[in-house]
Amino acid sequence: TYKDPTPVNYKQGVVPMKGISSNAQYNLITTNRNYSSPSVLCFGDSLLQGGGWLTGLQSVMDIHTAYNYGIGGAGYIRQSDNGSTFMTEVNNAVAGMSDDEKNNVDLILVGGSLNDWIIGETADQLKTAVNAFISAVKTNFPNGKIYGFMPCGSMARTVKSFTNTQAVKECYIANGCGWIDWFE
């Protein structure tokens, strides 16, 4: 019998089963999915809206499926012109993707947020928002490896921008996520 309600993780290639003696057994399965080509989910601000950054990534990386929920002007705290934040993007993805799509996301890229630098929030307020965002992403996309990144170069020359970048980076690392450091 299938060991219900355990969700099947097709990426691992096994289905948990119970034998006659109630001992756990794992039966190998096959799938038509090529897991060397990841499914990528993106959240962020104008770095990701419209797909330009993601299109560039797709040109150098074999991506199975790409989902882009970036909204220009959004941030972890700052609202875009239509009132969206990064948490809104998570909610949009949850509503717009099937359970299979959510479970099959391999890589989650979060780009931003320069927008949070300009609204006067403290690093502690930003950390609270980032931690809540990461928790929501982990809950809804349990199989995806999360990587965050922020703008680089001349945009990050002020003390506040450096402080906020470090605050966001610390949250990602503390939550077991990856960080793409454009400064290094």
C-alpha positions, 0 to 999 in steps of 0.5 A: 500500500502507498504510505499516505499522506507522504508526498512523493518526491519524484526527484529521488526516484523512489516511492515509499511503500509498506510491505505486508509486515508493515516494514517500510520499502522503497520502490524505484520509479522512473519519470520522463523528466530530465533533472539535469535541467532545473526548473527555476523560480524567480522573485525580485524587483526590476532586475527580474521583471520582464525576464531580461535577467532570466533570459540571459541566465537561460542563454548560458544554463539549460533550464527546464522551466522558468517561472518569473514573478518579479515586480518592478519597484517591489522589495521585501518591505517596499511596495511597488506602484501596485502595492506588491512586495516580494511576499506578494510575489510568493502568494502570486506564485502559490496561486499560479502554480500547480502542486506538482509545479511547486514541488518540482522547482529546483532553484529559486533566485531572489534578486533585490532589493535596491528599493528597500534602501530608499524607504528609510527602514532599519536593517533590523526591520529589513531582516524581519521581512527577509526572514518571513519571506524566506520562511514562506518560500521554503514552506511553499516550494520545499524542494527548491534551493534558494539563492539571494543576490542584490545589485552591485557596482556603483549602486552600492557605495553608501554605508546604508546600502552596504549595511542593508546588503549585509543584513539581507545576506546574513538572513539568507546564510542563517536560513541555509540558503545560498548567496550570490555575492556580486561584489566578490 
